């Protein structure tokens, strides 16, 4: 009868990685003194994680009048009517 790798004491590939873990960055939390328990570290990480403030409040979107249908009613650049049209539409809002 065959035995599994675990019964024979062989390691799987995942076990090899857990013995010697490499990090691409430095840890964000460093314990300077004492020996905190795992529960204390978990509480510390939870408090620090919740203190981040979350996502910022959404800002009011700017009103973009580009391509506004009123702009299709154009007068010549030198026309006095162009100024009054702009006053009646865009500047009142």
C-alpha positions in Angstrom: 0.0 0.0 0.0 1.3 3.5 -0.9 2.0 6.1 1.7 1.6 9.8 1.2 4.4 12.3 1.2 3.2 13.6 4.6 3.3 10.2 6.1 6.8 9.7 4.8 7.9 13.0 6.2 8.6 14.6 2.8 8.0 18.3 2.3 5.8 19.8 -0.3 6.8 22.8 -2.3 4.7 25.2 -0.1 6.6 24.1 3.0 9.9 25.1 1.5 8.8 28.7 1.0 7.4 29.1 4.5 10.8 28.3 6.1 12.6 31.1 4.4 10.3 33.9 3.3 11.8 36.8 1.3 10.3 40.2 1.2 10.7 42.8 -1.6 10.1 45.6 0.9 10.8 46.4 4.5 8.1 45.8 7.1 5.9 48.8 7.9 5.6 48.0 11.6 8.7 47.4 13.7 8.6 46.3 17.4 11.2 48.3 19.3 10.9 46.8 22.7 9.1 43.9 24.4 7.6 40.7 23.1 4.0 41.2 22.1 1.7 38.2 21.7 0.1 37.5 18.3 -3.2 38.8 19.7 -1.6 42.1 20.7 0.0 42.4 17.2 -3.3 41.6 15.6 -5.0 44.3 17.7 -2.3 46.8 16.8 -2.6 46.1 13.1 -6.4 46.4 13.2 -6.2 49.8 15.0 -3.6 51.1 12.6 -5.5 49.8 9.6 -8.7 51.5 10.7 -6.9 54.8 11.4 -6.1 55.2 7.7 -9.2 57.3 7.2 -10.7 55.3 4.3 -11.5 56.7 0.9 -11.7 60.5 0.5 -15.2 62.0 0.0 -16.2 62.4 -3.6 -15.8 65.9 -4.9 -18.5 67.7 -6.8 -17.9 67.3 -10.5 -16.9 70.4 -12.4 -19.5 71.6 -14.8 -18.0 71.2 -18.3 -19.8 73.2 -20.9 -17.8 71.9 -23.8 -20.1 70.7 -26.6 -23.1 72.4 -25.0 -26.0 72.5 -27.5 -26.3 76.2 -27.2 -22.8 76.5 -28.7 -24.3 75.3 -32.0 -26.0 78.7 -32.3 -22.9 80.7 -33.1 -22.5 84.2 -34.4 -19.4 85.6 -36.1 -16.6 86.5 -33.8 -16.9 90.3 -34.4 -20.7 90.3 -33.9 -22.3 92.1 -31.0 -24.9 89.4 -30.9 -22.3 86.9 -29.8 -21.7 88.7 -26.5 -25.4 88.9 -25.7 -25.8 85.2 -26.5 -23.0 84.3 -24.1 -24.5 86.5 -21.4 -27.9 84.9 -21.8 -26.6 81.3 -21.6 -23.3 80.6 -19.9 -22.9 83.6 -17.6 -26.3 83.3 -15.9 -25.7 79.8 -14.7 
